[in-house]
Every structure is written in C-alpha cells, then in structure tokens.
Amino acid sequence: MTTTTAPLVLIAGGSSAAGIATATALVQGRFRVLTVGSDAARIGAAAALTGGAVPLTCDLADADAVAALAAQVHADFGPVDGLIHLVGGWRGGKDLAAQSDDDWDFLHRSVLTTLRNTSRAFYGDIAASANGRIAIVSSTQVTAPTLGNANYATVKAAAETWVGALAQGLGTPDGATGPAAVVLVVKALVDPGMREKSPERTFPGFTDVSTLGHTVVRLFSTPASELNGSRLILS
C-alpha cells in the first residue's frame, strides 16, 4: 500500500474457511485486519492461520455488544476502512412445510441481524474513508429461489436490500476514490477441507474461498464508481 498507515479491514464472521481465506488475502495485501467471531478459541485459531489478522470476540447479533466492539476498535486501532460481512449459515428443507420457524429465526439472526448491527456501528467510518468498502456474500438463490430454500433466499434478499440502502447513503462516486457498498454473489463456497473430504466431487459452479479472498482485496483498488451498489457474480 502507498499510504503510511495501511487500511484497516474488519471481517465479521472470521472463523469460517471463507473468513480465514479472506483475512489471509488481505494480510498478504498489506492490510491491517481484524477478524471477529463469537467463540474466542475458534476465532483465535482461525486468526493464527492468516499470517497476521488480529482476533476479536463478539456476539454480532447483540447490538450492545457490537457497539462495545466498535468502541474497542476505535480506541485500539482507529476507524475502519472496510467491513466484510461473512456471517451466515444455511438452513433448507424439501418443501414449503419444511421452511420452519426455527430455521427462519436462525437465518434472520445470523445473516440479517448481524449485518444490520455491524454496518450501523461502522457505517460512519466507511463513509468517511477515501476508499471505504462494505461487502457481503449473497447467493444466486436470490434471483432463482426454490421452494426448499425459501427461508434462505428471502433472508439473503433482505440482506442485499440493506446493502443497496447503504450504497445509496454512500452517494454516487464519480471516480476512483470514495466509499462503496457491494454484494458478492456465489452459488456456494468450497474450501480445501471440503475438497479433501469429498475428492470425487467437482463442485460445479462453486466459488473457491481463495477466489473470494482475492476478490475482496481487489475491491479496494477498483474505482468506487464501478462498485457502489453493484452485484458482482463470482464464478
């Protein structure tokens, strides 16, 4: 990076394979990286695999806890330049009757509530950053929902709508600099552990977590005018 102080990126949901891959790519790109998870042992172990990300523990579905996290981050590290939301999970069923309330509550809490809490807490930082970036990972199910994934597709659609509202608030960048909010769309993610567990599978259409990580890094060097409010489909 050309700046004296490297941009600070916070990954919400950093314990997953996607979180590890994204944090690793950012660290290798010379970003300062904070990776957040709800379990101290898990996020600590995940951070140790990234080559330099700092682990933080927080229940991102708890608004008060996220407010305290933001205060801690600002006091210890300063304002963030990027928020990468990777908190998620999948729940599905065979038909409409199988779209249970328990699954809906889980998805709403893990996907949407955590996004609302984290983006509200760090939006001011992103808006004030010359190259601020907010990104989420969504699903092709949003535009091609199935009955068995109605809960999942609906919550993901709501998350995309929320990001669209953030993008509108960030304005209309007319050049290389300026903040941006973007949706990264995948059919599903695949990681080395999944490939090792099922070597016979080819995972057609899946996006490797390393591709996700490198895509996130490129967001910070892509002109804001090309990104803000966009929906980028990853192969």
N, C-alpha and C positions, 0 to 999 in steps of 0.2 A: 504494500500500500504506500502511497505517496504522502499521506498525512503523518504528522508526528505521532499522534495517538490513533492507533488502529480503531476502526469502527467496532462498536460493542453490539453483539447479537445475542438475544435471549431465545433459547429453544424451549418451548412449552411442551412437555412430554418427551423428555430426552432419554428415557430408559429403554425405549424400543430399539430394534435394529435400525429403523429409519432415523431415529434420534441420534444414534451413535454414528451412522454414516454421514449425516448432515453436519454434526458437530466436528467430525474428523475433517471433512472437506473444508469447512470454514477455518479451522485451526491451521490447516495446510495453506489456506489462502491468506494467512496472517491477520485474521480477525481475532478480536477478543471474544470469547464465547462463554456464556453462562448457560448451563443445561439444567433444567428443572424437572423434578419428579416428586411423586408423593411418598416414596419409600426411600429413606436415607441410604440403606445398604445397596439397593438396586441402582440408584442414580449415582452413587459413589463408584460402584463397579463399572457402570457404563462410561462415566467420565474418564476413568482410568484407561479406557481403550481408545480415547480420542486424541491423545497426544498433547493435551493442554486445556481442555474445557474445565471450567470451574463448576462443581456440582452444588445445587441449592435444593432444599427440600420445601415443598409447599403443596397443600391441597388446593389445586387450581379451581376447584368447583366451589370453594369457600371465598366469597367476596372479601371478607375481612382479612383472611389470610393472604390473599393476593395483594391487598392494599399494603399490608405489612411487608410483603416481599418487595413491592415497588419501593417502599421507603428504605429498605435494606440495600437494594441495588443502587439507588441514588446516592446513599450515604457512602457505600463502599466502592462503587465503580463509576458512578455518574450516570447520565441519561443514556438510554439505549438507542441504537440506530436501526435495529432490526428486531422484529418479533416473528418467529417462525412457529406456527401453531401445528403441532403434530399429535396432540392428544386425540384419541379416537377409540377405536374398537368396532367390532362388527357383531350384530345380532340379526339373525334372519329366521324365516320359517317357510313352510311349504305353501301356505295359502293365507288368505286374509284372517281366518280364525286364529292362525298361529302368530299373528302380529300382537304379541302380548303387551300388557301394560308394563310389566316388569322390564321387558326389552326396551320399550319406548322410554321409560324413566332413565334407564341406564344410558342410552344413546343421547338423550337430551342433556343429561348431566355431563357426560364425558366429552361430547362433541361441542354442543352449543353453549352450555353454561360456562365451560372453561374458556371458550373463545370470547364470550362477552366480557368475562371478568378480566382476562389478560389484556384484551385490546382496549378496554376502558382505562385500565391502570396505566398503560404505556402509550396510549394514543398521542398525548401531548408531546412526548419525546420524539415519536416518529414524525409528527407533523413539523417539528422544529428542526429536524435533521435535514441537511442538504441532500442526502441520499437515503433517507429513511425508507424502510421496506417492511410491509406486513404481508405475510403469505400463509395460506392454509393449503392442506391437501384435501381435495374433494374426490368425487367418484363419477365415473361415466354413468352410474345409475341415476344421476340427477336428470339427465336428458333421455334416459331409456329405462325408466323404472319398471320393476316387475312386482307382481303381487306378493311374492315371497320376500321381497326386500322393501316393502312399502314404508315400514318404520325407518329403516336406514336411509333410503333415498330422500324421504321427507325432511329428516333432520339435516342431512347434508345440503339439501336445497336451501334450508333456512340459514345455514352457515354461509353459503355463498351469497345470499341476500344481505346478510350482515356485512360481509366484506365489500359488497357493492356500495353499501351506505358509507362505509369507511372511505372508500375510494372517492365518492362524491364529496365528502368532507375535506379530503386532502387537496381538492381542487383539480385543475386541468393543466398539468405541467406542459410547457411548450418547448422543452429542450432536454438536455442530458441530465440536469440536476433537478432536484425536487423529490418529495416523498411519493410513494406509490403503494397501493394495496392490490394484491393479485391472488388469483385462485389457480393452483396447480392441480390438474385433473389426471387421475390414473384409473385404470380398470381395477388393478390391485397391485400391491407391492410384493416383491420377492427379495429374499436376502440369502446369504450363503448358508445359513443354518437350514433354511427350507430346502435348498438345492441338495444339501448333504443328506437330509432326512429322506428325500424322495428323488433319488438320482435318475429314476426312469421318467420323470415328468419334464416337459419342456416349458411349462408355464407360459403358454402363448398369450401375448398381449399384456403380460405383466411388466411392470417397471421395476428395474433393479434399484435397490436403495442407494447404491452408489451414483446412479444417474440422477436421482432426486437430490442428493447432496451437491453434486456439481451444478445442477440447475439453480439451486438456491444461491450458490456462490456467484453465479453469473447475473443474478437479479441485481446485484449491487453495482455492476458495471454496464447494465443495459439502461439506455435513456428512460427516464421516468415517463416521458410522453408516449413511449411504446408499451409501457407496462400498466399504468394505473387503470384499474377497472377491468383488466383483461382476464381471460380464462384460457390458460395455456394447457394444452393436452400433451402429456408426456407419453412416449411410446415405451 
